[in-house]
Amino acid sequence: MGRRVFTREFKLEAVKLVKDRGVSVSQVAKDLDIGPSVVGRWVRESLTDKAHAFPGRGQMKPDDAEIARLKRELAKTKAERDILKKTIGFFVKDPT
């Protein structure tokens, strides 16, 4: 049996049951046949950043996307620096 995947809408509805309707996390988990720790994590994630909670597969939160972009840029800059170091070493070689 594979890992279960839930849509963003499903997660938001489960969180809405807990936050808006006052149903306990354990009751929501029991009704939806999910572990209580999963529902609790969904509630915490929605509290930290509701607009970007549960981005889905292959999608990143804006902050994570910016970090990934900066890491790629840093790797490219380091590669360019290394090429320049080798080039300088080639031209500065001592002929003796």
N, C-alpha and C positions, 0 to 999 in steps of 0.2 A: 504494500500500500504506500503510495507516494505522499508527499507533503501536501497539505491542503493549502489552497491559495484563496484569499478573500479579496473582493473588490474594495475599492475605496469607499463606495457608497455603503456597502455592508458594514464596514468598520465604523463609518460615521453614524449609521443608524444604531449600532450597538452602543456607541458612546452616548448618543442622544438618550437612549433608554436609561443609562446610568445618571447622566447629568440633569436632564430636563424632567424626566418622569420620576426620578428618585428610586429607581429599582436598584437593588444591591448588585455589586459586581458578581458575586457568587451566583445570584439568581439568573442574571443575564447569561452567564457562562453556562449554567445548567440548561437553560431554555434553548440556547443556540448550540449546545453540545461542543463547547470549546472550553479549554482550560481557563480557570479564573485568572491565572497570571497573564495570559494573553490579553484578556479583556482589560485588566488593570494596566498593562503596558499601553494599550490603545488609548485609554483615558489619559494617561500621563503624556503621551505623544501629542494628543489633541490639545492639552492644556498648554504645552510649551509653545506651539506654533500652529494654530488651527488652520491658517490659510495654506500652509505647506505640509501639513500632516498627511501621511500615507501617499507619497508621490507616485508609487507604482513601480513596476519592474522597468529597469532601464532608464528611469528618470531620476534626477537628483534635485535636492533642494537647491535654491539659488546659491547659498553659501558653499555647499559642497561642489557645485559646478564651477564656481569661481576658484576654489582651492585646486581642483583638477586642472583648470586652465593655467593657473600660475605654476603648477608643478611641471606641466608640459613646456611652458615658456622657459622655466629655469633649466630644464634638461637641454633644451635647444641652445640656450646661452652658454651653458657649460661646454657643450660640444664645439661651439664656435670658438670659445676661448682656447680649448685644447688644440684646435687646428691652428690658431694664431701662434700659440706657444711653439708648436712644431715648426711652423714657417719661420719664425724668428730664429730658432735654433739652427735651421738650415742655412740661413743667410749670415749668421754670426760665427759660423764654424771657423775655428782657427786653422789656417792652412799649414801650420808647422807640424 
